[in-house]
Amino acid sequence: MSAELDHQGADIRVEYKSHFLNYQVKKTSYSGVKSNKALPRKQKLEGENIDIFYEVLNSNIFDDPKTKNGDFRLPYKRFVDDKRTERFANGFIVFTKEVFLPKKKEINNS
């Protein structure tokens, strides 16, 4: 990610089989405060704009993932069930290839 690319409305830009894919990473909120209005891209980049939504969790969710009655906390369960993200031992969270595979498959089948 570069500042120039960010100003053009993309965090990740991929060229695959002559298709330009402009991915923008966006946080998902479960706090009840969310706008349904899409934010406009600052400048237009050639290609298709794709939003990647992810949930930001506090590190204490990973340190103590279970409730007092032994059930996994809902945010932790959502994170584990989402195969698009992975958490490293140092706490760093990255996207896996799963976030890109649906678009790759769509392009391959076209």
Phi and psi restraints in degrees (range 20) as a CNS / XPLOR table:
assign (resid 1 and name C) (resid 2 and name N)
       (resid 2 and name CA) (resid 2 and name C) 1.0 -126.4 20.0 2
assign (resid 2 and name N) (resid 2 and name CA)
       (resid 2 and name C) (resid 3 and name N) 1.0 161.5 20.0 2
assign (resid 2 and name C) (resid 3 and name N)
       (resid 3 and name CA) (resid 3 and name C) 1.0 -62.8 20.0 2
assign (resid 3 and name N) (resid 3 and name CA)
       (resid 3 and name C) (resid 4 and name N) 1.0 -39.1 20.0 2
assign (resid 3 and name C) (resid 4 and name N)
       (resid 4 and name CA) (resid 4 and name C) 1.0 -62.4 20.0 2
assign (resid 4 and name N) (resid 4 and name CA)
       (resid 4 and name C) (resid 5 and name N) 1.0 -45.8 20.0 2
assign (resid 4 and name C) (resid 5 and name N)
       (resid 5 and name CA) (resid 5 and name C) 1.0 -64.4 20.0 2
assign (resid 5 and name N) (resid 5 and name CA)
       (resid 5 and name C) (resid 6 and name N) 1.0 -41.6 20.0 2
assign (resid 5 and name C) (resid 6 and name N)
       (resid 6 and name CA) (resid 6 and name C) 1.0 -61.2 20.0 2
assign (resid 6 and name N) (resid 6 and name CA)
       (resid 6 and name C) (resid 7 and name N) 1.0 -40.0 20.0 2
assign (resid 6 and name C) (resid 7 and name N)
       (resid 7 and name CA) (resid 7 and name C) 1.0 -65.6 20.0 2
assign (resid 7 and name N) (resid 7 and name CA)
       (resid 7 and name C) (resid 8 and name N) 1.0 -21.7 20.0 2
assign (resid 7 and name C) (resid 8 and name N)
       (resid 8 and name CA) (resid 8 and name C) 1.0 -92.3 20.0 2
assign (resid 8 and name N) (resid 8 and name CA)
       (resid 8 and name C) (resid 9 and name N) 1.0 3.5 20.0 2
assign (resid 8 and name C) (resid 9 and name N)
       (resid 9 and name CA) (resid 9 and name C) 1.0 91.6 20.0 2
assign (resid 9 and name N) (resid 9 and name CA)
       (resid 9 and name C) (resid 10 and name N) 1.0 20.1 20.0 2
assign (resid 9 and name C) (resid 10 and name N)
       (resid 10 and name CA) (resid 10 and name C) 1.0 -134.8 20.0 2
assign (resid 10 and name N) (resid 10 and name CA)
       (resid 10 and name C) (resid 11 and name N) 1.0 144.6 20.0 2
assign (resid 10 and name C) (resid 11 and name N)
       (resid 11 and name CA) (resid 11 and name C) 1.0 -98.5 20.0 2
assign (resid 11 and name N) (resid 11 and name CA)
       (resid 11 and name C) (resid 12 and name N) 1.0 -32.9 20.0 2
assign (resid 11 and name C) (resid 12 and name N)
       (resid 12 and name CA) (resid 12 and name C) 1.0 -134.6 20.0 2
assign (resid 12 and name N) (resid 12 and name CA)
       (resid 12 and name C) (resid 13 and name N) 1.0 131.9 20.0 2
assign (resid 12 and name C) (resid 13 and name N)
       (resid 13 and name CA) (resid 13 and name C) 1.0 -121.9 20.0 2
assign (resid 13 and name N) (resid 13 and name CA)
       (resid 13 and name C) (resid 14 and name N) 1.0 126.9 20.0 2
assign (resid 13 and name C) (resid 14 and name N)
       (resid 14 and name CA) (resid 14 and name C) 1.0 -123.9 20.0 2
assign (resid 14 and name N) (resid 14 and name CA)
       (resid 14 and name C) (resid 15 and name N) 1.0 135.0 20.0 2
assign (resid 14 and name C) (resid 15 and name N)
       (resid 15 and name CA) (resid 15 and name C) 1.0 -110.1 20.0 2
assign (resid 15 and name N) (resid 15 and name CA)
       (resid 15 and name C) (resid 16 and name N) 1.0 120.3 20.0 2
assign (resid 15 and name C) (resid 16 and name N)
       (resid 16 and name CA) (resid 16 and name C) 1.0 -135.6 20.0 2
assign (resid 16 and name N) (resid 16 and name CA)
       (resid 16 and name C) (resid 17 and name N) 1.0 118.1 20.0 2
assign (resid 16 and name C) (resid 17 and name N)
       (resid 17 and name CA) (resid 17 and name C) 1.0 49.4 20.0 2
assign (resid 17 and name N) (resid 17 and name CA)
       (resid 17 and name C) (resid 18 and name N) 1.0 50.1 20.0 2
assign (resid 17 and name C) (resid 18 and name N)
       (resid 18 and name CA) (resid 18 and name C) 1.0 66.6 20.0 2
assign (resid 18 and name N) (resid 18 and name CA)
       (resid 18 and name C) (resid 19 and name N) 1.0 13.6 20.0 2
assign (resid 18 and name C) (resid 19 and name N)
       (resid 19 and name CA) (resid 19 and name C) 1.0 -104.6 20.0 2
assign (resid 19 and name N) (resid 19 and name CA)
       (resid 19 and name C) (resid 20 and name N) 1.0 131.0 20.0 2
assign (resid 19 and name C) (resid 20 and name N)
       (resid 20 and name CA) (resid 20 and name C) 1.0 -98.2 20.0 2
assign (resid 20 and name N) (resid 20 and name CA)
       (resid 20 and name C) (resid 21 and name N) 1.0 123.4 20.0 2
assign (resid 20 and name C) (resid 21 and name N)
       (resid 21 and name CA) (resid 21 and name C) 1.0 -117.8 20.0 2
assign (resid 21 and name N) (resid 21 and name CA)
       (resid 21 and name C) (resid 22 and name N) 1.0 120.6 20.0 2
assign (resid 21 and name C) (resid 22 and name N)
       (resid 22 and name CA) (resid 22 and name C) 1.0 -108.5 20.0 2
assign (resid 22 and name N) (resid 22 and name CA)
       (resid 22 and name C) (resid 23 and name N) 1.0 102.0 20.0 2
assign (resid 22 and name C) (resid 23 and name N)
       (resid 23 and name CA) (resid 23 and name C) 1.0 -91.4 20.0 2
assign (resid 23 and name N) (resid 23 and name CA)
       (resid 23 and name C) (resid 24 and name N) 1.0 132.9 20.0 2
assign (resid 23 and name C) (resid 24 and name N)
       (resid 24 and name CA) (resid 24 and name C) 1.0 -120.2 20.0 2
assign (resid 24 and name N) (resid 24 and name CA)
       (resid 24 and name C) (resid 25 and name N) 1.0 126.9 20.0 2
assign (resid 24 and name C) (resid 25 and name N)
       (resid 25 and name CA) (resid 25 and name C) 1.0 -87.9 20.0 2
assign (resid 25 and name N) (resid 25 and name CA)
       (resid 25 and name C) (resid 26 and name N) 1.0 128.9 20.0 2
assign (resid 25 and name C) (resid 26 and name N)
       (resid 26 and name CA) (resid 26 and name C) 1.0 -133.2 20.0 2
assign (resid 26 and name N) (resid 26 and name CA)
       (resid 26 and name C) (resid 27 and name N) 1.0 143.0 20.0 2
assign (resid 26 and name C) (resid 27 and name N)
       (resid 27 and name CA) (resid 27 and name C) 1.0 -80.5 20.0 2
assign (resid 27 and name N) (resid 27 and name CA)
       (resid 27 and name C) (resid 28 and name N) 1.0 142.4 20.0 2
assign (resid 27 and name C) (resid 28 and name N)
       (resid 28 and name CA) (resid 28 and name C) 1.0 -98.9 20.0 2
assign (resid 28 and name N) (resid 28 and name CA)
       (resid 28 and name C) (resid 29 and name N) 1.0 135.3 20.0 2
assign (resid 28 and name C) (resid 29 and name N)
       (resid 29 and name CA) (resid 29 and name C) 1.0 -114.2 20.0 2
assign (resid 29 and name N) (resid 29 and name CA)
       (resid 29 and name C) (resid 30 and name N) 1.0 132.3 20.0 2
assign (resid 29 and name C) (resid 30 and name N)
       (resid 30 and name CA) (resid 30 and name C) 1.0 -109.8 20.0 2
assign (resid 30 and name N) (resid 30 and name CA)
       (resid 30 and name C) (resid 31 and name N) 1.0 16.8 20.0 2
assign (resid 30 and name C) (resid 31 and name N)
       (resid 31 and name CA) (resid 31 and name C) 1.0 -83.6 20.0 2
assign (resid 31 and name N) (resid 31 and name CA)
       (resid 31 and name C) (resid 32 and name N) 1.0 -7.8 20.0 2
assign (resid 31 and name C) (resid 32 and name N)
       (resid 32 and name CA) (resid 32 and name C) 1.0 92.2 20.0 2
assign (resid 32 and name N) (resid 32 and name CA)
       (resid 32 and name C) (resid 33 and name N) 1.0 -6.9 20.0 2
assign (resid 32 and name C) (resid 33 and name N)
       (resid 33 and name CA) (resid 33 and name C) 1.0 -107.7 20.0 2
assign (resid 33 and name N) (resid 33 and name CA)
       (resid 33 and name C) (resid 34 and name N) 1.0 101.2 20.0 2
assign (resid 33 and name C) (resid 34 and name N)
       (resid 34 and name CA) (resid 34 and name C) 1.0 -153.4 20.0 2
assign (resid 34 and name N) (resid 34 and name CA)
       (resid 34 and name C) (resid 35 and name N) 1.0 137.2 20.0 2
assign (resid 34 and name C) (resid 35 and name N)
       (resid 35 and name CA) (resid 35 and name C) 1.0 -91.1 20.0 2
assign (resid 35 and name N) (resid 35 and name CA)
       (resid 35 and name C) (resid 36 and name N) 1.0 136.0 20.0 2
assign (resid 35 and name C) (resid 36 and name N)
       (resid 36 and name CA) (resid 36 and name C) 1.0 -86.1 20.0 2
assign (resid 36 and name N) (resid 36 and name CA)
       (resid 36 and name C) (resid 37 and name N) 1.0 -5.7 20.0 2
assign (resid 36 and name C) (resid 37 and name N)
       (resid 37 and name CA) (resid 37 and name C) 1.0 -81.8 20.0 2
assign (resid 37 and name N) (resid 37 and name CA)
       (resid 37 and name C) (resid 38 and name N) 1.0 126.3 20.0 2
assign (resid 37 and name C) (resid 38 and name N)
       (resid 38 and name CA) (resid 38 and name C) 1.0 -70.7 20.0 2
assign (resid 38 and name N) (resid 38 and name CA)
       (resid 38 and name C) (resid 39 and name N) 1.0 138.7 20.0 2
assign (resid 38 and name C) (resid 39 and name N)
       (resid 39 and name CA) (resid 39 and name C) 1.0 -78.0 20.0 2
assign (resid 39 and name N) (resid 39 and name CA)
       (resid 39 and name C) (resid 40 and name N) 1.0 134.7 20.0 2
assign (resid 39 and name C) (resid 40 and name N)
       (resid 40 and name CA) (resid 40 and name C) 1.0 -71.6 20.0 2
assign (resid 40 and name N) (resid 40 and name CA)
       (resid 40 and name C) (resid 41 and name N) 1.0 146.6 20.0 2
assign (resid 40 and name C) (resid 41 and name N)
       (resid 41 and name CA) (resid 41 and name C) 1.0 -73.0 20.0 2
assign (resid 41 and name N) (resid 41 and name CA)
       (resid 41 and name C) (resid 42 and name N) 1.0 140.9 20.0 2
assign (resid 41 and name C) (resid 42 and name N)
       (resid 42 and name CA) (resid 42 and name C) 1.0 -65.1 20.0 2
assign (resid 42 and name N) (resid 42 and name CA)
       (resid 42 and name C) (resid 43 and name N) 1.0 -50.8 20.0 2
assign (resid 42 and name C) (resid 43 and name N)
       (resid 43 and name CA) (resid 43 and name C) 1.0 -131.7 20.0 2
assign (resid 43 and name N) (resid 43 and name CA)
       (resid 43 and name C) (resid 44 and name N) 1.0 154.9 20.0 2
assign (resid 43 and name C) (resid 44 and name N)
       (resid 44 and name CA) (resid 44 and name C) 1.0 -87.0 20.0 2
assign (resid 44 and name N) (resid 44 and name CA)
       (resid 44 and name C) (resid 45 and name N) 1.0 131.9 20.0 2
assign (resid 44 and name C) (resid 45 and name N)
       (resid 45 and name CA) (resid 45 and name C) 1.0 -105.3 20.0 2
assign (resid 45 and name N) (resid 45 and name CA)
       (resid 45 and name C) (resid 46 and name N) 1.0 145.8 20.0 2
assign (resid 45 and name C) (resid 46 and name N)
       (resid 46 and name CA) (resid 46 and name C) 1.0 -62.8 20.0 2
assign (resid 46 and name N) (resid 46 and name CA)
       (resid 46 and name C) (resid 47 and name N) 1.0 136.9 20.0 2
assign (resid 46 and name C) (resid 47 and name N)
       (resid 47 and name CA) (resid 47 and name C) 1.0 116.3 20.0 2
assign (resid 47 and name N) (resid 47 and name CA)
       (resid 47 and name C) (resid 48 and name N) 1.0 -168.8 20.0 2
assign (resid 47 and name C) (resid 48 and name N)
       (resid 48 and name CA) (resid 48 and name C) 1.0 -98.9 20.0 2
assign (resid 48 and name N) (resid 48 and name CA)
       (resid 48 and name C) (resid 49 and name N) 1.0 132.1 20.0 2
assign (resid 48 and name C) (resid 49 and name N)
       (resid 49 and name CA) (resid 49 and name C) 1.0 -89.6 20.0 2
assign (resid 49 and name N) (resid 49 and name CA)
       (resid 49 and name C) (resid 50 and name N) 1.0 129.3 20.0 2
assign (resid 49 and name C) (resid 50 and name N)
       (resid 50 and name CA) (resid 50 and name C) 1.0 -131.8 20.0 2
assign (resid 50 and name N) (resid 50 and name CA)
       (resid 50 and name C) (resid 51 and name N) 1.0 128.4 20.0 2
assign (resid 50 and name C) (resid 51 and name N)
       (resid 51 and name CA) (resid 51 and name C) 1.0 -94.7 20.0 2
assign (resid 51 and name N) (resid 51 and name CA)
       (resid 51 and name C) (resid 52 and name N) 1.0 135.7 20.0 2
assign (resid 51 and name C) (resid 52 and name N)
       (resid 52 and name CA) (resid 52 and name C) 1.0 -112.0 20.0 2
assign (resid 52 and name N) (resid 52 and name CA)
       (resid 52 and name C) (resid 53 and name N) 1.0 114.0 20.0 2
assign (resid 52 and name C) (resid 53 and name N)
       (resid 53 and name CA) (resid 53 and name C) 1.0 -96.2 20.0 2
assign (resid 53 and name N) (resid 53 and name CA)
       (resid 53 and name C) (resid 54 and name N) 1.0 140.0 20.0 2
assign (resid 53 and name C) (resid 54 and name N)
       (resid 54 and name CA) (resid 54 and name C) 1.0 -146.1 20.0 2
assign (resid 54 and name N) (resid 54 and name CA)
       (resid 54 and name C) (resid 55 and name N) 1.0 154.6 20.0 2
assign (resid 54 and name C) (resid 55 and name N)
       (resid 55 and name CA) (resid 55 and name C) 1.0 -99.0 20.0 2
assign (resid 55 and name N) (resid 55 and name CA)
       (resid 55 and name C) (resid 56 and name N) 1.0 130.8 20.0 2
assign (resid 55 and name C) (resid 56 and name N)
       (resid 56 and name CA) (resid 56 and name C) 1.0 -92.3 20.0 2
assign (resid 56 and name N) (resid 56 and name CA)
       (resid 56 and name C) (resid 57 and name N) 1.0 121.6 20.0 2
assign (resid 56 and name C) (resid 57 and name N)
       (resid 57 and name CA) (resid 57 and name C) 1.0 -108.7 20.0 2
assign (resid 57 and name N) (resid 57 and name CA)
       (resid 57 and name C) (resid 58 and name N) 1.0 147.7 20.0 2
assign (resid 57 and name C) (resid 58 and name N)
       (resid 58 and name CA) (resid 58 and name C) 1.0 -70.3 20.0 2
assign (resid 58 and name N) (resid 58 and name CA)
       (resid 58 and name C) (resid 59 and name N) 1.0 148.0 20.0 2
assign (resid 58 and name C) (resid 59 and name N)
       (resid 59 and name CA) (resid 59 and name C) 1.0 -62.8 20.0 2
assign (resid 59 and name N) (resid 59 and name CA)
       (resid 59 and name C) (resid 60 and name N) 1.0 -24.6 20.0 2
assign (resid 59 and name C) (resid 60 and name N)
       (resid 60 and name CA) (resid 60 and name C) 1.0 -66.1 20.0 2
assign (resid 60 and name N) (resid 60 and name CA)
       (resid 60 and name C) (resid 61 and name N) 1.0 -22.2 20.0 2
assign (resid 60 and name C) (resid 61 and name N)
       (resid 61 and name CA) (resid 61 and name C) 1.0 -64.2 20.0 2
assign (resid 61 and name N) (resid 61 and name CA)
       (resid 61 and name C) (resid 62 and name N) 1.0 -38.1 20.0 2
assign (resid 61 and name C) (resid 62 and name N)
       (resid 62 and name CA) (resid 62 and name C) 1.0 -78.4 20.0 2
assign (resid 62 and name N) (resid 62 and name CA)
       (resid 62 and name C) (resid 63 and name N) 1.0 -32.4 20.0 2
assign (resid 62 and name C) (resid 63 and name N)
       (resid 63 and name CA) (resid 63 and name C) 1.0 -70.5 20.0 2
assign (resid 63 and name N) (resid 63 and name CA)
       (resid 63 and name C) (resid 64 and name N) 1.0 -33.4 20.0 2
assign (resid 63 and name C) (resid 64 and name N)
       (resid 64 and name CA) (resid 64 and name C) 1.0 -138.5 20.0 2
assign (resid 64 and name N) (resid 64 and name CA)
       (resid 64 and name C) (resid 65 and name N) 1.0 75.3 20.0 2
assign (resid 64 and name C) (resid 65 and name N)
       (resid 65 and name CA) (resid 65 and name C) 1.0 -76.0 20.0 2
assign (resid 65 and name N) (resid 65 and name CA)
       (resid 65 and name C) (resid 66 and name N) 1.0 -10.8 20.0 2
assign (resid 65 and name C) (resid 66 and name N)
       (resid 66 and name CA) (resid 66 and name C) 1.0 -108.4 20.0 2
assign (resid 66 and name N) (resid 66 and name CA)
       (resid 66 and name C) (resid 67 and name N) 1.0 149.1 20.0 2
assign (resid 66 and name C) (resid 67 and name N)
       (resid 67 and name CA) (resid 67 and name C) 1.0 -79.0 20.0 2
assign (resid 67 and name N) (resid 67 and name CA)
       (resid 67 and name C) (resid 68 and name N) 1.0 175.6 20.0 2
assign (resid 67 and name C) (resid 68 and name N)
       (resid 68 and name CA) (resid 68 and name C) 1.0 -62.2 20.0 2
assign (resid 68 and name N) (resid 68 and name CA)
       (resid 68 and name C) (resid 69 and name N) 1.0 -28.8 20.0 2
assign (resid 68 and name C) (resid 69 and name N)
       (resid 69 and name CA) (resid 69 and name C) 1.0 -90.3 20.0 2
assign (resid 69 and name N) (resid 69 and name CA)
       (resid 69 and name C) (resid 70 and name N) 1.0 7.8 20.0 2
assign (resid 69 and name C) (resid 70 and name N)
       (resid 70 and name CA) (resid 70 and name C) 1.0 93.5 20.0 2
assign (resid 70 and name N) (resid 70 and name CA)
       (resid 70 and name C) (resid 71 and name N) 1.0 -2.7 20.0 2
assign (resid 70 and name C) (resid 71 and name N)
       (resid 71 and name CA) (resid 71 and name C) 1.0 -82.5 20.0 2
assign (resid 71 and name N) (resid 71 and name CA)
       (resid 71 and name C) (resid 72 and name N) 1.0 149.4 20.0 2
assign (resid 71 and name C) (resid 72 and name N)
       (resid 72 and name CA) (resid 72 and name C) 1.0 -70.3 20.0 2
assign (resid 72 and name N) (resid 72 and name CA)
       (resid 72 and name C) (resid 73 and name N) 1.0 140.1 20.0 2
assign (resid 72 and name C) (resid 73 and name N)
       (resid 73 and name CA) (resid 73 and name C) 1.0 -63.9 20.0 2
assign (resid 73 and name N) (resid 73 and name CA)
       (resid 73 and name C) (resid 74 and name N) 1.0 144.2 20.0 2
assign (resid 73 and name C) (resid 74 and name N)
       (resid 74 and name CA) (resid 74 and name C) 1.0 -58.0 20.0 2
assign (resid 74 and name N) (resid 74 and name CA)
       (resid 74 and name C) (resid 75 and name N) 1.0 -45.3 20.0 2
assign (resid 74 and name C) (resid 75 and name N)
       (resid 75 and name CA) (resid 75 and name C) 1.0 -59.8 20.0 2
assign (resid 75 and name N) (resid 75 and name CA)
       (resid 75 and name C) (resid 76 and name N) 1.0 -39.1 20.0 2
assign (resid 75 and name C) (resid 76 and name N)
       (resid 76 and name CA) (resid 76 and name C) 1.0 -64.7 20.0 2
assign (resid 76 and name N) (resid 76 and name CA)
       (resid 76 and name C) (resid 77 and name N) 1.0 -43.6 20.0 2
assign (resid 76 and name C) (resid 77 and name N)
       (resid 77 and name CA) (resid 77 and name C) 1.0 -62.8 20.0 2
assign (resid 77 and name N) (resid 77 and name CA)
       (resid 77 and name C) (resid 78 and name N) 1.0 -42.3 20.0 2
assign (resid 77 and name C) (resid 78 and name N)
       (resid 78 and name CA) (resid 78 and name C) 1.0 -60.7 20.0 2
assign (resid 78 and name N) (resid 78 and name CA)
       (resid 78 and name C) (resid 79 and name N) 1.0 -42.0 20.0 2
assign (resid 78 and name C) (resid 79 and name N)
       (resid 79 and name CA) (resid 79 and name C) 1.0 -64.1 20.0 2
assign (resid 79 and name N) (resid 79 and name CA)
       (resid 79 and name C) (resid 80 and name N) 1.0 -46.3 20.0 2
assign (resid 79 and name C) (resid 80 and name N)
       (resid 80 and name CA) (resid 80 and name C) 1.0 -63.8 20.0 2
assign (resid 80 and name N) (resid 80 and name CA)
       (resid 80 and name C) (resid 81 and name N) 1.0 -39.3 20.0 2
assign (resid 80 and name C) (resid 81 and name N)
       (resid 81 and name CA) (resid 81 and name C) 1.0 -71.6 20.0 2
assign (resid 81 and name N) (resid 81 and name CA)
       (resid 81 and name C) (resid 82 and name N) 1.0 -23.2 20.0 2
assign (resid 81 and name C) (resid 82 and name N)
       (resid 82 and name CA) (resid 82 and name C) 1.0 -83.8 20.0 2
assign (resid 82 and name N) (resid 82 and name CA)
       (resid 82 and name C) (resid 83 and name N) 1.0 104.1 20.0 2
assign (resid 82 and name C) (resid 83 and name N)
       (resid 83 and name CA) (resid 83 and name C) 1.0 -77.8 20.0 2
assign (resid 83 and name N) (resid 83 and name CA)
       (resid 83 and name C) (resid 84 and name N) 1.0 1.7 20.0 2
assign (resid 83 and name C) (resid 84 and name N)
       (resid 84 and name CA) (resid 84 and name C) 1.0 -84.6 20.0 2
assign (resid 84 and name N) (resid 84 and name CA)
       (resid 84 and name C) (resid 85 and name N) 1.0 -12.1 20.0 2
assign (resid 84 and name C) (resid 85 and name N)
       (resid 85 and name CA) (resid 85 and name C) 1.0 -127.2 20.0 2
assign (resid 85 and name N) (resid 85 and name CA)
       (resid 85 and name C) (resid 86 and name N) 1.0 153.7 20.0 2
assign (resid 85 and name C) (resid 86 and name N)
       (resid 86 and name CA) (resid 86 and name C) 1.0 -140.1 20.0 2
assign (resid 86 and name N) (resid 86 and name CA)
       (resid 86 and name C) (resid 87 and name N) 1.0 141.2 20.0 2
assign (resid 86 and name C) (resid 87 and name N)
       (resid 87 and name CA) (resid 87 and name C) 1.0 -109.5 20.0 2
assign (resid 87 and name N) (resid 87 and name CA)
       (resid 87 and name C) (resid 88 and name N) 1.0 126.2 20.0 2
assign (resid 87 and name C) (resid 88 and name N)
       (resid 88 and name CA) (resid 88 and name C) 1.0 -81.6 20.0 2
assign (resid 88 and name N) (resid 88 and name CA)
       (resid 88 and name C) (resid 89 and name N) 1.0 166.2 20.0 2
assign (resid 88 and name C) (resid 89 and name N)
       (resid 89 and name CA) (resid 89 and name C) 1.0 -59.9 20.0 2
assign (resid 89 and name N) (resid 89 and name CA)
       (resid 89 and name C) (resid 90 and name N) 1.0 -29.2 20.0 2
assign (resid 89 and name C) (resid 90 and name N)
       (resid 90 and name CA) (resid 90 and name C) 1.0 -83.0 20.0 2
assign (resid 90 and name N) (resid 90 and name CA)
       (resid 90 and name C) (resid 91 and name N) 1.0 3.2 20.0 2
assign (resid 90 and name C) (resid 91 and name N)
       (resid 91 and name CA) (resid 91 and name C) 1.0 93.7 20.0 2
assign (resid 91 and name N) (resid 91 and name CA)
       (resid 91 and name C) (resid 92 and name N) 1.0 -7.7 20.0 2
assign (resid 91 and name C) (resid 92 and name N)
       (resid 92 and name CA) (resid 92 and name C) 1.0 -72.6 20.0 2
assign (resid 92 and name N) (resid 92 and name CA)
       (resid 92 and name C) (resid 93 and name N) 1.0 132.9 20.0 2
assign (resid 92 and name C) (resid 93 and name N)
       (resid 93 and name CA) (resid 93 and name C) 1.0 -110.8 20.0 2
assign (resid 93 and name N) (resid 93 and name CA)
       (resid 93 and name C) (resid 94 and name N) 1.0 132.1 20.0 2
assign (resid 93 and name C) (resid 94 and name N)
       (resid 94 and name CA) (resid 94 and name C) 1.0 -128.3 20.0 2
assign (resid 94 and name N) (resid 94 and name CA)
       (resid 94 and name C) (resid 95 and name N) 1.0 160.3 20.0 2
assign (resid 94 and name C) (resid 95 and name N)
       (resid 95 and name CA) (resid 95 and name C) 1.0 -82.9 20.0 2
assign (resid 95 and name N) (resid 95 and name CA)
       (resid 95 and name C) (resid 96 and name N) 1.0 142.0 20.0 2
assign (resid 95 and name C) (resid 96 and name N)
       (resid 96 and name CA) (resid 96 and name C) 1.0 -92.7 20.0 2
assign (resid 96 and name N) (resid 96 and name CA)
       (resid 96 and name C) (resid 97 and name N) 1.0 176.1 20.0 2
assign (resid 96 and name C) (resid 97 and name N)
       (resid 97 and name CA) (resid 97 and name C) 1.0 -64.3 20.0 2
assign (resid 97 and name N) (resid 97 and name CA)
       (resid 97 and name C) (resid 98 and name N) 1.0 -19.4 20.0 2
assign (resid 97 and name C) (resid 98 and name N)
       (resid 98 and name CA) (resid 98 and name C) 1.0 -59.0 20.0 2
assign (resid 98 and name N) (resid 98 and name CA)
       (resid 98 and name C) (resid 99 and name N) 1.0 -26.4 20.0 2
assign (resid 98 and name C) (resid 99 and name N)
       (resid 99 and name CA) (resid 99 and name C) 1.0 -71.3 20.0 2
assign (resid 99 and name N) (resid 99 and name CA)
       (resid 99 and name C) (resid 100 and name N) 1.0 -25.2 20.0 2
assign (resid 99 and name C) (resid 100 and name N)
       (resid 100 and name CA) (resid 100 and name C) 1.0 -101.7 20.0 2
assign (resid 100 and name N) (resid 100 and name CA)
       (resid 100 and name C) (resid 101 and name N) 1.0 -18.3 20.0 2
assign (resid 100 and name C) (resid 101 and name N)
       (resid 101 and name CA) (resid 101 and name C) 1.0 -63.4 20.0 2
assign (resid 101 and name N) (resid 101 and name CA)
       (resid 101 and name C) (resid 102 and name N) 1.0 -39.4 20.0 2
assign (resid 101 and name C) (resid 102 and name N)
       (resid 102 and name CA) (resid 102 and name C) 1.0 -59.2 20.0 2
assign (resid 102 and name N) (resid 102 and name CA)
       (resid 102 and name C) (resid 103 and name N) 1.0 -41.7 20.0 2
assign (resid 102 and name C) (resid 103 and name N)
       (resid 103 and name CA) (resid 103 and name C) 1.0 -69.7 20.0 2
assign (resid 103 and name N) (resid 103 and name CA)
       (resid 103 and name C) (resid 104 and name N) 1.0 -38.4 20.0 2
assign (resid 103 and name C) (resid 104 and name N)
       (resid 104 and name CA) (resid 104 and name C) 1.0 -60.6 20.0 2
assign (resid 104 and name N) (resid 104 and name CA)
       (resid 104 and name C) (resid 105 and name N) 1.0 -44.7 20.0 2
assign (resid 104 and name C) (resid 105 and name N)
       (resid 105 and name CA) (resid 105 and name C) 1.0 -63.0 20.0 2
assign (resid 105 and name N) (resid 105 and name CA)
       (resid 105 and name C) (resid 106 and name N) 1.0 -42.2 20.0 2
assign (resid 105 and name C) (resid 106 and name N)
       (resid 106 and name CA) (resid 106 and name C) 1.0 -60.4 20.0 2
assign (resid 106 and name N) (resid 106 and name CA)
       (resid 106 and name C) (resid 107 and name N) 1.0 -43.5 20.0 2
assign (resid 106 and name C) (resid 107 and name N)
       (resid 107 and name CA) (resid 107 and name C) 1.0 -67.3 20.0 2
assign (resid 107 and name N) (resid 107 and name CA)
       (resid 107 and name C) (resid 108 and name N) 1.0 -42.7 20.0 2
assign (resid 107 and name C) (resid 108 and name N)
       (resid 108 and name CA) (resid 108 and name C) 1.0 -62.4 20.0 2
assign (resid 108 and name N) (resid 108 and name CA)
       (resid 108 and name C) (resid 109 and name N) 1.0 -32.6 20.0 2
assign (resid 108 and name C) (resid 109 and name N)
       (resid 109 and name CA) (resid 109 and name C) 1.0 -87.7 20.0 2
assign (resid 109 and name N) (resid 109 and name CA)
       (resid 109 and name C) (resid 110 and name N) 1.0 -3.3 20.0 2
